[in-house]
Amino acid sequence: MRILIAWADDVSPNLGVRALGRGSLDLLSSVHSDARFEVMNYGSRPGAIAWSPRTLVKNRALPRSGMMEWLSSFDVFWDTRSGDSFTDIYGMDRHLTMSLIHEFASQAGVRCVMAPQTIGPFAKRAAKCLAARNLKRSSLVFARDPKSADAADALGRPVDALTTDLVFAIDQPPPAPPRDVVLNVSGLLWRPNPHVDYEEYRRSVRLVIDGLRADGRSITLMPHVLASKDPDSDITAVQEVRAAYDGDLDLLLPADLDAARGALAAARVVIGARMHACLNALSTGTPAVAMAYSRKFRPLLAELGWDGVVEVRDASSTSGAVLDAVRSPGLAERAQAAQAEGRARIGRLRPYIETLA
């Protein structure tokens, strides 16, 4: 069986996207040990696929382009949508590109699966129409939180299973040197953005650091989106934070997903504005306080029994809530319970995946 894993790989600068790729491979191969895999993502574009919506439509009509022949060589199209891109909040071009490839894979006779992910929100009517068509053309649809399941239902295609994020399919990383607080600073929120007031976010980060230092905590800054041409990389953000404290904060630049997961597993607590920084931590049993900028955080984490979610608003209330969460008792025990719940929920998918044979 040939499986195309879409919108996740092991080379993306975004370690969350790498986690989706690794989790997909580990989960699918645990059921179909003889499966052969290829990946498709913005940093891993196959020659037969174009990213331009106009070119995609043109190539659909031109057999000599090779796109439909290439797609038809697969048995399963495992569509991760980068975990949270089945929406129009990141722009219609991204939504349209991903939706067209899903549609053409279905037309090529491939079984399409919407892997565990966030579904919605969709503000534009055209975006809703595209989403509804993709869902209805899918053999299986999995949501990683109840709001996403409700969104799929509203579009006329109820999910087959409510599960959780694919990161819980990844094995526990090997031991790493212990750390106290690992702080992930998001490059997405550090600059002007459509999600939160970036100046309030910056002040929140500084107030959290000041509060932790006053408590005598040791802080390690860690990006979760590594160096790339993408302006949303976390590298500049963590470097600017460290410079503001005259270099008096540890900085960890993980070489890959394994290094990042090892560091997160070795921390006493993680604070992150990248959701997968928090999920990578919780999937290893480490407490994680999420600084949430969209609706994807709270419902997913609540299903794991984890309430360490703070909405990014004004700096004072945001930082105060983060520090209260870090100081709350029983963090380690609750994180281990969330880890166990996540593993149980991802295990629910195996009977469905068996049907793909």
C-alpha positions as CSV (number, residue, x, y, z in Angstrom):
1,M,0.0,0.0,0.0
2,R,1.3,3.5,-1.0
3,I,0.4,6.4,1.3
4,L,0.9,10.0,0.6
5,I,1.2,12.1,3.7
6,A,0.3,15.7,2.8
7,W,1.3,18.9,4.6
8,A,3.8,17.3,7.0
9,D,7.4,16.2,6.7
10,D,10.7,15.8,8.6
11,V,12.4,18.9,7.2
12,S,10.0,21.7,7.9
13,P,11.4,24.5,10.1
14,N,8.2,24.2,12.0
15,L,8.7,21.4,14.5
16,G,4.9,21.1,14.9
17,V,4.7,20.1,11.3
18,R,7.6,17.6,11.8
19,A,5.6,16.2,14.8
20,L,2.6,15.7,12.5
21,G,4.8,13.9,10.0
22,R,6.4,11.6,12.6
23,G,3.1,10.9,14.3
24,S,1.5,10.0,11.0
25,L,4.3,7.6,10.0
26,D,4.4,6.0,13.5
27,L,0.6,5.5,13.6
28,L,0.0,4.3,10.1
29,S,3.0,2.0,10.1
30,S,2.0,0.5,13.4
31,V,-1.1,-0.8,11.6
32,H,0.2,-1.3,8.1
33,S,3.9,-2.4,8.6
34,D,4.4,-3.0,4.8
35,A,3.1,0.4,3.7
36,R,5.3,2.7,1.6
37,F,5.2,6.4,2.3
38,E,5.9,9.7,0.5
39,V,5.5,13.1,1.9
40,M,4.3,16.4,0.4
41,N,4.7,19.8,2.0
42,Y,5.9,23.3,1.1
43,G,9.5,22.3,1.7
44,S,9.0,18.9,0.1
45,R,7.1,19.6,-3.1
46,P,6.9,16.7,-5.6
47,G,7.7,17.6,-9.2
48,A,4.2,16.6,-10.4
49,I,2.5,19.1,-8.1
50,A,2.3,22.9,-8.3
51,W,1.5,25.2,-5.5
52,S,-0.4,27.8,-7.6
53,P,-4.1,27.2,-7.6
54,R,-4.3,28.4,-11.3
55,T,-1.6,26.0,-12.3
56,L,-3.2,23.2,-10.4
57,V,-6.5,23.7,-12.3
58,K,-4.6,23.9,-15.6
59,N,-2.6,20.7,-14.8
60,R,-5.9,18.9,-14.0
61,A,-7.0,19.5,-17.6
62,L,-3.6,18.6,-19.1
63,P,-2.9,14.8,-18.9
64,R,0.7,15.5,-20.0
65,S,1.3,17.4,-16.8
66,G,1.6,14.1,-15.0
67,M,-0.2,15.3,-11.8
68,M,-3.2,13.0,-12.0
69,E,-1.1,10.0,-13.0
70,W,1.2,10.7,-10.0
71,L,-1.7,11.1,-7.6
72,S,-3.4,7.9,-8.8
73,S,-0.2,5.9,-7.9
74,F,-1.2,6.2,-4.2
75,D,-3.8,4.2,-2.3
76,V,-4.3,6.7,0.5
77,F,-4.1,10.5,0.7
78,W,-3.5,11.3,4.4
79,D,-4.3,15.0,4.6
80,T,-2.9,16.6,7.8
81,R,-3.4,20.2,6.6
82,S,-0.4,21.1,8.8
83,G,-2.7,20.4,11.8
84,D,-4.5,23.7,11.7
85,S,-4.7,24.9,8.1
86,F,-8.2,23.5,7.3
87,T,-9.5,27.1,7.6
88,D,-9.3,30.4,5.9
89,I,-7.7,32.3,8.8
90,Y,-4.3,32.0,7.1
91,G,-5.6,33.3,3.8
92,M,-7.6,31.9,0.9
93,D,-4.6,31.0,-1.2
94,R,-3.4,28.4,1.3
95,H,-6.8,27.0,1.8
96,L,-7.5,26.9,-1.9
97,T,-4.2,25.2,-2.8
98,M,-4.6,22.5,-0.1
99,S,-8.3,21.9,-1.0
100,L,-7.7,21.6,-4.7
101,I,-5.0,18.9,-4.2
102,H,-7.3,17.0,-2.0
103,E,-10.1,17.3,-4.6
104,F,-7.8,16.1,-7.4
105,A,-6.5,13.2,-5.3
106,S,-10.1,12.1,-4.9
107,Q,-10.8,12.4,-8.6
108,A,-7.7,10.3,-9.2
109,G,-9.4,7.5,-7.3
110,V,-7.3,7.7,-4.1
111,R,-8.9,7.2,-0.7
112,C,-8.7,10.5,1.0
113,V,-8.5,10.8,4.8
114,M,-8.7,14.0,6.8
115,A,-6.1,13.1,9.5
116,P,-6.7,14.4,13.1
117,Q,-6.7,18.2,12.9
118,T,-8.5,21.4,13.6
119,I,-11.5,22.0,11.3
120,G,-12.5,25.6,10.8
121,P,-13.2,28.4,11.4
122,F,-14.3,29.4,7.9
123,A,-15.3,33.1,7.5
124,K,-15.8,33.2,3.7
125,R,-18.6,31.4,1.9
126,A,-16.2,30.1,-0.7
127,A,-14.0,28.7,2.0
128,K,-17.0,26.8,3.5
129,C,-17.9,25.4,0.1
130,L,-14.4,24.1,-0.5
131,A,-14.2,22.6,3.0
132,A,-17.6,20.9,2.7
133,R,-16.6,19.3,-0.6
134,N,-13.3,18.0,0.8
135,L,-15.1,16.6,3.8
136,K,-17.8,14.9,1.7
137,R,-15.2,13.4,-0.7
138,S,-13.2,11.9,2.2
139,S,-13.4,8.2,3.2
140,L,-12.5,9.0,6.8
141,V,-12.6,12.3,8.7
142,F,-11.0,12.7,12.2
143,A,-11.2,15.8,14.4
144,R,-8.8,16.5,17.3
145,D,-11.3,18.5,19.3
146,P,-15.1,18.9,19.8
147,K,-15.3,22.3,18.2
148,S,-13.8,20.8,15.0
149,A,-16.3,17.9,15.1
150,D,-19.1,20.5,15.4
151,A,-17.7,22.4,12.4
152,A,-17.6,19.3,10.3
153,D,-21.1,18.4,11.3
154,A,-22.3,21.9,10.3
155,L,-20.7,21.4,6.9
156,G,-22.7,18.2,6.4
157,R,-20.1,15.6,7.0
158,P,-19.9,14.3,10.6
159,V,-16.5,13.0,11.7
160,D,-15.8,9.3,12.0
161,A,-14.0,9.7,15.3
162,L,-13.1,12.4,17.8
163,T,-9.5,11.8,18.7
164,T,-6.5,14.1,19.6
165,D,-3.3,15.3,18.0
166,L,-0.9,13.0,16.2
167,V,1.9,13.9,18.4
168,F,0.6,11.4,20.9
169,A,1.5,8.6,18.5
170,I,5.2,9.4,18.8
171,D,7.4,7.3,21.2
172,Q,8.9,8.8,24.4
173,P,12.2,10.6,23.6
174,P,15.5,9.4,25.3
175,P,16.5,11.2,28.5
176,A,18.1,14.7,28.2
177,P,19.8,17.0,30.8
178,P,17.2,18.4,33.2
179,R,15.8,21.9,32.8
180,D,13.5,24.1,34.9
181,V,11.3,26.3,32.8
182,V,11.4,26.1,29.0
183,L,9.9,29.2,27.4
184,N,8.8,29.1,23.8
185,V,8.4,32.6,22.2
186,S,6.4,32.7,19.1
187,G,7.7,34.6,16.1
188,L,4.1,34.6,14.7
189,L,2.9,36.7,17.6
190,W,6.1,38.7,18.1
191,R,5.5,40.8,14.9
192,P,2.3,42.5,13.8
193,N,-0.2,39.8,13.1
194,P,-4.0,39.2,12.7
195,H,-4.3,37.1,15.9
196,V,-3.3,39.2,18.9
197,D,-1.9,42.6,19.8
198,Y,1.8,41.9,19.3
199,E,2.9,44.7,21.7
200,E,0.8,43.2,24.5
201,Y,2.2,39.8,23.7
202,R,5.8,41.2,24.0
203,R,5.0,42.8,27.3
204,S,3.4,39.5,28.5
205,V,6.5,37.6,27.7
206,R,8.7,40.1,29.6
207,L,6.3,40.1,32.6
208,V,6.3,36.3,32.7
209,I,10.1,36.2,32.6
210,D,10.3,38.8,35.4
211,G,7.9,36.9,37.5
212,L,9.7,33.6,37.0
213,R,13.0,35.2,37.9
214,A,11.5,36.7,41.0
215,D,10.4,33.2,42.0
216,G,14.0,32.0,41.5
217,R,13.2,29.9,38.5
218,S,15.8,29.1,35.8
219,I,14.6,29.9,32.2
220,T,15.6,28.4,28.9
221,L,14.4,30.1,25.7
222,M,13.5,27.7,22.9
223,P,12.2,28.3,19.4
224,H,9.7,25.8,18.0
225,V,9.8,27.2,14.5
226,L,13.5,27.2,13.4
227,A,15.4,29.4,11.0
228,S,13.8,29.8,7.6
229,K,12.8,32.4,5.1
230,D,9.4,32.6,6.8
231,P,9.2,35.8,8.8
232,D,7.2,33.9,11.5
233,S,10.3,31.9,12.6
234,D,10.8,32.0,16.3
235,I,14.6,32.5,16.1
236,T,14.6,36.3,15.9
237,A,12.0,36.5,18.7
238,V,14.0,34.4,21.2
239,Q,17.2,36.3,20.3
240,E,15.6,39.6,20.9
241,V,14.2,38.5,24.2
242,R,17.6,37.2,25.3
243,A,19.4,40.4,24.2
244,A,16.9,42.4,26.3
245,Y,18.2,40.5,29.3
246,D,21.8,41.0,28.3
247,G,22.2,37.3,27.5
248,D,21.3,36.3,31.0
249,L,18.9,33.6,29.9
250,D,19.8,30.2,28.5
251,L,19.0,29.6,24.8
252,L,18.4,26.2,23.3
253,L,18.3,25.9,19.5
254,P,17.2,22.3,18.8
255,A,18.8,20.6,15.8
256,D,15.7,18.6,15.1
257,L,12.4,17.2,16.5
258,D,14.1,14.6,18.6
259,A,16.3,17.2,20.3
260,A,13.3,19.5,20.9
261,R,11.2,16.6,22.4
262,G,14.1,15.5,24.6
263,A,14.5,19.0,26.0
264,L,10.8,19.4,26.6
265,A,10.6,16.0,28.3
266,A,13.4,17.0,30.6
267,A,11.8,20.3,31.7
268,R,9.9,20.8,34.9
269,V,7.4,23.0,33.0
270,V,7.0,24.5,29.5
271,I,5.4,27.8,28.6
272,G,4.5,28.1,24.9
273,A,2.6,30.2,22.4
274,R,3.2,27.6,19.7
275,M,0.5,24.9,20.3
276,H,2.8,22.0,19.3
277,A,5.5,23.2,21.7
278,C,2.9,22.6,24.4
279,L,1.6,19.3,22.8
280,N,5.2,18.0,22.4
281,A,5.7,18.7,26.1
282,L,2.4,17.1,27.2
283,S,2.9,14.1,25.0
284,T,6.1,13.4,27.0
285,G,4.4,13.9,30.3
286,T,5.8,17.5,30.9
287,P,3.3,20.2,32.1
288,A,2.8,22.9,29.5
289,V,1.1,26.3,30.0
290,A,-0.3,27.4,26.6
291,M,-0.5,31.1,25.6
292,A,-3.4,30.7,23.2
293,Y,-4.0,33.0,20.2
294,S,-6.8,31.0,18.5
295,R,-9.7,28.7,19.3
296,K,-7.6,25.6,18.4
297,F,-5.9,25.5,21.8
298,R,-8.5,25.2,24.5
299,P,-10.9,22.5,23.2
300,L,-8.1,20.2,22.2
301,L,-6.3,20.5,25.5
302,A,-9.6,20.3,27.5
303,E,-10.3,16.9,26.0
304,L,-7.0,15.7,27.5
305,G,-8.2,17.0,30.9
306,W,-5.6,19.8,30.7
307,D,-6.6,23.3,31.8
308,G,-3.3,25.1,31.5
309,V,-4.5,27.5,28.7
310,V,-4.3,31.3,28.9
311,E,-5.8,33.5,26.3
312,V,-3.3,36.2,25.1
313,R,-5.0,39.5,25.9
314,D,-3.6,42.5,27.8
315,A,-0.1,41.9,29.2
316,S,-1.1,42.2,32.9
317,S,-3.9,39.6,32.9
318,T,-2.1,37.3,30.5
319,S,1.2,37.2,32.4
320,G,-0.6,36.9,35.8
321,A,-2.6,33.9,34.6
322,V,0.5,32.2,33.1
323,L,2.4,32.7,36.4
324,D,-0.6,31.4,38.4
325,A,-0.7,28.3,36.2
326,V,3.0,27.6,36.6
327,R,2.7,28.0,40.4
328,S,-0.3,25.7,40.7
329,P,0.1,22.4,42.6
330,G,0.0,19.0,41.1
331,L,1.3,20.0,37.7
332,A,3.4,16.9,37.1
333,E,0.7,14.4,38.0
334,R,-1.9,16.2,35.9
335,A,0.5,16.3,32.9
336,Q,1.1,12.5,33.2
337,A,-2.7,12.0,33.2
338,A,-3.0,14.2,30.1
339,Q,-0.3,12.1,28.4
340,A,-2.1,8.9,29.1
341,E,-5.4,10.3,27.9
342,G,-3.7,11.5,24.6
343,R,-2.2,8.1,24.0
344,A,-5.6,6.4,24.6
345,R,-7.4,8.7,22.3
346,I,-4.9,8.3,19.4
347,G,-5.2,4.5,19.9
348,R,-8.9,4.8,18.9
349,L,-7.9,5.4,15.3
350,R,-6.3,2.0,14.7
351,P,-9.5,0.1,13.8
352,Y,-10.4,2.8,11.3
353,I,-6.9,2.7,9.8
354,E,-7.2,-1.1,9.4
355,T,-10.0,-0.5,6.9
356,L,-7.6,1.4,4.6
357,A,-6.0,-1.9,3.5
